[in-house]
Amino acid sequence: MRYKVKIEPIGVEVVCDENQTILDACLRNGIWVPHACTHGTCATCKSKIVEGEVDFGLASNFALMDFEREEGYALLCTAKPRSDLIIEADVEVEEGLEFSPVKDFIGEVAEIKDCAMDTRKIKIKIENDKIKFLAGQYIQLDIPGTGQNRAFSIASGPEVGGNEEIELQIRRVPGGLASKYIFEDLNPGDKVKFAGPFGRFVLRKHFDNPILFLAGGTGLAPIKSMIIDALNSGLKQEIYLFHGSRSLKHVYDFEFFKGIEEKFSNFHYIPSIDNPEEGWDGEVGFVHEVVGRRFPKFEGFKAYVSGPPPMVDSCIKTLMKGRLFAEDIYVERFFTEKDRVTGGSKVGIVSRI
């Protein structure tokens, strides 16, 4: 069964299958609506169902409270239509950004590399098309035999005309559905399916403000894509990358960013680990502590923050304490399936995703 879904206030109508989420139908028709985690955790896509009925799906009770369901709200990333619908979404058009419609892709695993403790890089060669995306966006990778997918940021820089190959950076999550697949079952040469691009945590190249990139763990993936794109596009402002890792064994892409730092005088790489260790002569401390020591004030910057919710929230507090406010901070929180059950972080001070 297929239903008509009208999106207000723009008055655009799309067709949505009964087994398709409303968010998916919108994005595949080139209509951007707010979203982030895409699996019912963060509440970014919460919208009002003005008319019609939906199946709420696996929306977290923390992201969508019972009283909100009763008032007619739903998470577009989990809700599926059960009748024709009229929804009211916070559709926003931003100058300088043009999003590509979501498509389905088939690829072959070209390379698997263990780059750090519990961290793996996957390179996928796309066979059926090229993927066009903005630096910072992500894909949804199908997990075979489960009927589920998981979101992973694209670490590659976007190429003119689209990419034939993409890089993913994936952290092992104990008990995680995707972790078992990625770390135990997946091999070079295997075929994979994914959809994309998703997300609004993207590089804004039309500003000339100095840029702070703050990343924790594999929160580096979308940041890496942004840095490659920024420098390849000729951005001249000062660019700083603060990347925090739990320990020396968790540090990766060190030589890659050191090489970029040598090549581009406006790029500055500041890696850190949580606690002192023999063999490490770099910064020590959490990302928000390291950036706070380097800059007493942040006025005039644009900041991009990516990583686990507690890390993101701590960085936001430090930035705001240093006089940087919401309109200059862009955020990507890396939610897991555990966050959907437990509610994840509740500090959501600011979100530009």
Disulfide bonds with the S-S distance in Angstrom:
none
